Amino acid sequence: MTARVQRITFPGSHGDDLAARLDLPAGPPLAYALFAHCFTCSKDIKAASRIAAGLTDQGYAVLRFDFTGLGASDGEFANTNFTSNTDDLLAAASWLRKHHRAPQLLIGHSLGGAAVLAIAGRVEEARAVVTIGAPADPEHVTKSFDCSIAEIEAAGEADVELAGRTFRIRKQFLDDVRNAVVLDDFSSSRRALLVLHSPTDNTVGIENAAMIFEAARHPKSFIALDGADHLLFDQRDAAYAATVIAAFGRRYVLDQRDLAPSPRPSAQVVVAETTQGPFLNHVVVGQHRLLADEPESIGGFDAGPSPYDFLGAALGACTSMTLRMYADRKQLPLDRVTVEIDHGRVHADDCVECAVDEPRFAGRRGMIDRFSRRITVEGDELTAEERERLLQIADKCPVHRTLEASSVIATELAAPE
């Protein structure tokens, strides 16, 4: 399944255009999430990108944006503060509400975590909140430039260096974070809470997670990101966080896909429309549940393999299994089989494989289906003769034989239930 990206702008709290990206899953979104990044970061920080990707894989749509004066957004960072950041978040939620659906899941990393706690009660549709390495008090962020606070107090502003970049901080920022009330506001919002924090976070100590957790009402959960750093630089930490957030969210968000329920396994294979889009279908094979779809280029969501993709997968899987069974029976030193399948339509006159004296090709004209199969057999001790024999055995794969032979499809109209 392939995620989709929309790059958009919307007016922020100061009227400046804020640069944003909406990561959409392949298919109708389960729910919309709003992601707030850390102080002085951008929407494209690796942790945000990786968590958004993990969530779209699980069916969520995720909006993330650059706060005023950061990244690709317009405006002056020096004019912003914690209040303007929360107002930017509310503007983002309003944009989602107007153009798609309001966010049910609010996610914030570092100072962004404090920001989503602050606005949770003001986003009516929000059902759950997630903080990642968040401070319990927004004033905590001033520790990153505490050596400049006296200058800011005296001169009204100062340039400070943060993560190798220079930012201008004004006294109004200090006053704003000192007066910000976060935990009391969130406690009264009664939103479900998930706190993710690393016990070894050297930027925002683990005691902040305890304070947030204690202040919140149930339902609330805490997950330790053991060994992770503050920015979740290790891809595995971000992937784990995304997996946990997705599972947590499913417990609380309302599924907005409006999919018709998956059918029961009343036959070997059952396929039924989801009622979303012209092609999206449930596929039920015993206890297995899949989706079938078509590419976006022809009007689908690309939320699952196409019918011919499934057919190619059947040929590839059957080929691999057949070779494995043969190799094990003959005790061949076969380490691994990989099968690559491509499908296309070719003109009968151009099909080299069809230029044989076989009844099934007699008189064939026009376009015919052609499956290209490339088989890789791994095993350093395999002889040339054994490799050639494996290639011959591939043609004995049952699905291969079914595709080559003529099949009978008996169709009847079922009585409605």
C-alpha positions in Angstrom: 0.0 0.0 0.0 1.3 3.4 -0.9 0.7 6.5 1.3 -0.2 9.8 -0.3 1.1 13.2 0.5 -0.7 16.6 0.2 1.4 19.7 0.7 -0.7 22.6 1.8 -0.6 26.0 3.5 -3.1 27.6 6.0 -3.1 30.8 7.9 -1.6 30.7 11.3 -2.3 32.6 14.5 -0.5 35.7 13.3 -2.0 35.5 9.8 1.2 34.1 8.2 1.0 31.2 5.8 2.1 28.0 7.6 3.6 25.2 5.5 2.1 21.8 6.2 1.9 18.3 4.8 -0.9 15.8 5.2 0.2 12.2 5.0 -2.7 10.1 3.9 -3.0 6.3 4.0 -3.7 4.2 1.0 -7.5 4.1 1.2 -10.0 6.0 3.4 -8.4 7.2 6.7 -9.3 5.4 9.8 -9.0 8.8 11.7 -7.1 12.1 11.4 -4.2 12.9 13.7 -2.5 16.3 14.3 1.2 16.2 15.1 3.1 19.0 16.9 6.9 18.9 16.7 9.5 20.0 19.3 10.7 23.5 20.1 12.6 25.1 17.1 12.2 21.9 15.1 10.3 21.5 11.8 7.6 19.2 10.6 10.3 17.3 8.7 12.3 16.2 11.7 13.1 12.5 11.4 11.1 11.5 14.5 7.9 13.2 13.1 8.4 11.8 9.6 9.0 8.3 10.8 6.1 8.3 13.2 3.8 9.8 10.6 4.8 7.1 8.1 4.1 4.4 10.7 0.7 5.8 11.4 -0.3 6.0 7.8 0.7 2.4 7.4 -1.9 1.7 10.1 -4.6 3.7 8.3 -4.3 7.1 10.0 -4.0 10.5 8.2 -1.5 12.7 9.8 -1.2 16.5 9.5 2.1 18.1 10.6 3.2 21.7 10.0 5.9 24.2 10.7 5.0 26.7 13.4 5.1 30.4 12.6 8.7 31.4 11.7 10.0 27.9 11.5 10.9 25.6 8.6 9.1 26.7 5.4 6.4 28.7 7.2 6.2 32.5 7.0 6.5 34.9 9.9 9.1 35.9 12.6 10.0 33.3 15.2 10.9 36.1 17.6 7.2 37.2 17.6 6.0 33.8 18.7 5.5 32.1 22.0 3.8 29.1 23.6 0.3 30.7 23.2 0.9 31.4 19.5 2.0 27.8 19.0 -1.2 26.5 20.6 -3.2 28.9 18.4 -1.3 27.6 15.4 -2.4 24.1 16.4 -6.0 25.2 16.7 -5.8 26.7 13.3 -4.4 23.4 11.9 -7.3 21.6 13.6 -9.8 24.0 12.0 -8.2 23.5 8.6 -8.6 19.7 8.9 -12.2 20.1 10.1 -13.0 22.3 7.1 -11.3 20.4 4.4 -11.3 16.8 5.7 -12.3 15.8 9.2 -11.3 17.2 12.6 -8.4 15.4 14.3 -9.4 12.7 16.8 -5.8 12.1 17.8 -3.4 14.8 19.0 0.3 13.9 19.2 3.0 16.2 20.5 6.8 15.7 20.8 8.7 17.6 23.4 7.3 21.2 23.7 4.7 20.1 21.1 3.5 17.6 23.7 2.8 20.4 26.2 1.0 22.2 23.4 -1.4 19.4 22.6 -2.1 18.9 26.3 -3.0 22.6 26.4 -5.5 22.5 23.4 -7.0 19.1 24.0 -10.1 20.5 25.7 -10.5 23.0 22.8 -10.7 20.5 20.0 -14.1 19.1 20.6 -13.6 16.1 18.3 -10.3 15.0 20.0 -10.6 11.7 21.7 -7.0 10.9 22.7 -3.7 12.7 23.3 -0.2 11.3 23.0 2.9 13.0 24.4 6.5 12.0 23.5 9.3 13.3 25.7 7.1 16.2 26.8 7.8 18.7 29.6 5.1 19.0 32.3 5.6 22.7 32.3 6.3 24.8 29.1 8.8 26.9 31.1 11.1 23.8 31.0 12.1 24.9 27.5 14.0 27.9 28.9 16.6 25.5 30.3 18.0 25.1 26.8 19.1 28.8 26.9 19.2 29.6 30.6 22.6 31.3 30.2 20.9 34.0 28.1 17.9 34.6 30.3 19.5 37.5 32.2 20.3 39.2 29.0 16.8 38.7 27.7 15.3 40.1 30.9 17.6 43.1 30.8 17.6 43.9 27.0 14.2 42.6 26.2 15.6 40.1 23.7 18.7 38.2 22.8 20.0 35.8 20.1 20.5 32.3 21.5 22.0 29.3 19.8 19.9 26.1 19.8 21.0 22.9 18.1 23.5 24.8 16.0 21.1 27.5 14.9 20.6 31.0 16.1 17.1 32.1 17.2 16.0 35.4 18.7 14.1 35.1 21.9 12.2 38.0 23.4 11.0 38.6 27.0 7.4 38.2 26.0 8.3 34.5 25.3 9.6 34.1 28.8 6.6 35.7 30.3 4.2 33.6 28.2 5.7 30.2 29.2 5.9 31.2 32.8 2.2 32.0 32.8 1.1 28.9 30.8 -1.2 26.5 32.5 -1.2 23.0 31.0 -1.8 20.2 33.4 -4.9 21.7 35.0 -6.4 22.4 31.6 -5.7 18.9 30.4 -7.0 17.2 33.5 -10.4 18.9 33.0 -10.5 17.9 29.3 -11.1 14.2 30.1 -9.3 12.9 27.0 -7.5 9.5 26.9 -3.8 10.0 27.4 -0.7 8.0 26.4 2.6 9.2 27.8 5.7 8.0 25.9 9.1 9.0 27.5 12.6 7.6 27.6 14.0 7.0 31.1 17.4 8.2 29.7 16.1 11.4 28.1 18.8 14.0 28.9 16.8 16.9 27.5 13.4 16.5 29.3 13.8 14.3 32.4 11.6 11.3 33.1 10.1 13.1 36.1 8.1 15.2 33.6 6.3 12.1 32.4 5.4 11.2 36.0 4.0 14.7 36.6 1.9 14.5 33.4 0.7 11.1 34.2 -0.2 11.9 37.8 -2.2 15.0 36.8 -4.3 13.3 34.1 -7.5 11.4 34.8 -8.1 7.9 33.6 -8.0 6.4 31.0 -4.2 7.0 30.9 -1.2 4.9 30.0 2.6 5.2 30.2 5.1 3.5 27.9 8.9 3.8 28.6 10.9 4.2 25.4 13.8 2.4 26.9 17.2 3.5 25.6 15.8 6.1 23.3 17.2 9.7 23.1 15.0 12.8 23.2 14.8 13.1 19.4 14.2 9.4 18.8 17.1 9.5 16.5 17.2 5.7 16.2 14.7 4.6 13.5 13.6 1.6 15.6 12.5 3.9 18.5 10.4 6.0 16.2 8.9 2.9 14.6 8.1 1.4 18.0 6.5 4.7 19.1 4.3 4.7 16.0 3.2 1.1 16.5 2.2 1.9 20.1 0.4 5.1 19.2 -1.5 3.4 16.4 -2.7 0.6 18.7 -3.6 3.1 21.5 -5.5 5.3 19.1 -7.6 2.4 17.8 -9.0 1.9 21.3 -10.4 5.4 21.4 -10.9 6.9 18.0 -14.1 6.4 16.0 -13.4 4.5 12.7 -14.3 7.1 10.1 -13.7 4.9 7.0 -17.4 3.9 6.8 -16.4 0.6 5.4 -19.0 -2.1 5.0 -18.2 -4.9 7.4 -15.9 -7.7 6.2 -18.0 -10.7 5.1 -17.9 -14.0 6.9 -15.8 -16.9 5.3 -18.7 -18.7 3.7 -16.5 -20.1 0.9 -12.9 -20.7 0.2 -12.5 -17.1 -0.9 -15.1 -14.4 -0.4 -14.8 -11.0 -2.0 -17.2 -8.1 -1.1 -17.2 -4.4 -1.8 -16.3 -2.1 1.0 -18.6 0.6 -0.4 -15.6 3.0 -0.5 -14.4 4.0 -3.9 -15.2 2.1 -7.1 -12.8 -0.8 -6.6 -11.9 -1.3 -3.0 -13.0 -4.8 -1.9 -12.7 -7.0 1.2 -11.0 -10.3 0.5 -11.6 -13.1 3.0 -9.6 -16.3 2.8 -10.4 -18.4 5.8 -9.2 -16.5 8.8 -7.2 -14.0 6.6 -8.5 -10.6 5.9 -7.1 -8.5 3.0 -8.0 -5.7 0.7 -8.1 -5.7 -3.1 -8.0 -2.4 -5.1 -6.7 -0.7 -8.2 -4.0 1.9 -8.6 -4.8 5.6 -8.2 -4.1 6.1 -12.0 -7.4 4.3 -12.8 -9.5 5.6 -10.0 -8.6 3.4 -7.0 -7.0 4.1 -3.7 -4.1 1.7 -4.3 -5.1 0.3 -0.8 -4.3 -3.3 -1.8 -3.1 -5.5 -4.6 -5.1 -5.5 -7.9 -6.8 -8.7 -9.1 -3.9 -9.4 -11.4 -1.4 -8.7 -8.6 -3.1 -11.5 -6.5 -2.9 -13.8 -9.6 0.8 -13.1 -9.9 1.3 -13.6 -6.2 -0.5 -17.0 -6.5 1.9 -18.0 -9.3 5.0 -16.8 -7.4 4.0 -18.4 -4.1 3.1 -21.7 -5.7 6.4 -21.7 -7.7 8.4 -21.1 -4.5 6.6 -23.8 -2.5 6.9 -26.3 -5.3 10.6 -25.8 -5.6 11.0 -26.1 -1.8 9.0 -29.3 -1.6 11.1 -30.8 -4.5 14.4 -29.7 -3.0 13.6 -31.1 0.4 12.5 -34.4 -1.0 15.6 -34.7 -3.1 17.8 -33.3 -0.3 19.2 -30.6 -2.6 21.3 -27.9 -1.0 18.8 -25.2 -1.8 19.0 -22.2 0.7 16.3 -19.9 -0.6 14.0 -19.3 -3.5 12.9 -15.9 -4.7 10.3 -15.5 -7.5 9.6 -12.3 -9.4 6.5 -12.0 -11.4 5.4 -9.4 -14.0 2.2 -9.4 -15.9 1.3 -7.7 -19.2 -0.7 -8.0 -22.3 1.2 -8.7 -25.5 0.1 -9.3 -29.1 -0.2 -13.0 -30.0 2.1 -12.5 -33.0 4.8 -11.1 -30.8 4.7 -13.8 -28.1 7.8 -16.0 -28.5 6.4 -18.5 -26.0 3.3 -18.9 -28.1 5.1 -19.7 -31.3 4.8 -23.5 -30.7 2.6 -26.1 -32.3 0.1 -26.4 -29.5 -3.7 -26.5 -29.8 -4.2 -23.8 -27.2 -2.4 -21.3 -29.3 -3.9 -22.3 -32.6 -5.5 -19.4 -34.4 -4.9 -17.0 -31.6 -5.0 -13.4 -32.7 -5.0 -10.1 -30.8 -3.7 -9.5 -27.3 -3.0 -12.3 -24.8 -1.9 -12.4 -21.2 1.8 -13.0 -20.5 3.4 -13.7 -17.1 7.1 -13.1 -16.8 8.6 -15.2 -14.1 12.2 -14.8 -12.9 13.4 -17.3 -10.4 16.5 -17.0 -8.1 17.7 -20.1 -6.4 20.3 -19.6 -3.7 22.7 -22.3 -2.7 26.4 -22.3 -3.3 26.6 -26.1 -3.5 23.9 -26.4 -6.1 25.3 -27.9 -9.4 24.4 -26.6 -12.8 22.3 -29.7 -13.4 20.4 -29.2 -10.2 19.6 -25.6 -11.0 18.4 -26.6 -14.5 16.2 -29.3 -12.9 14.7 -26.8 -10.5 13.8 -24.6 -13.5 12.0 -27.5 -15.1 10.2 -28.3 -11.8 8.9 -24.7 -11.7 6.7 -25.5 -14.7 5.0 -28.2 -12.7 3.7 -25.8 -10.1 -0.1 -26.4 -9.9 -1.0 -22.7 -10.4 1.3 -22.6 -13.4 -0.5 -25.6 -14.9 -3.9 -24.0 -14.1 -3.0 -20.8 -15.8 -1.7 -22.7 -18.9 -4.7 -25.0 -19.1 -8.3 -24.1 -19.8 -10.4 -23.7 -16.7 -14.1 -23.9 -16.2 -15.8 -21.2 -14.2 -19.3 -22.1 -13.2 -21.3 -19.0 -12.2 -24.7 -18.7 -10.5 -26.7 -15.9 -9.0 -27.0 -16.3 -5.2 -30.3 -15.6 -3.5 -30.1 -12.5 -1.3 -29.8 -13.1 2.4 
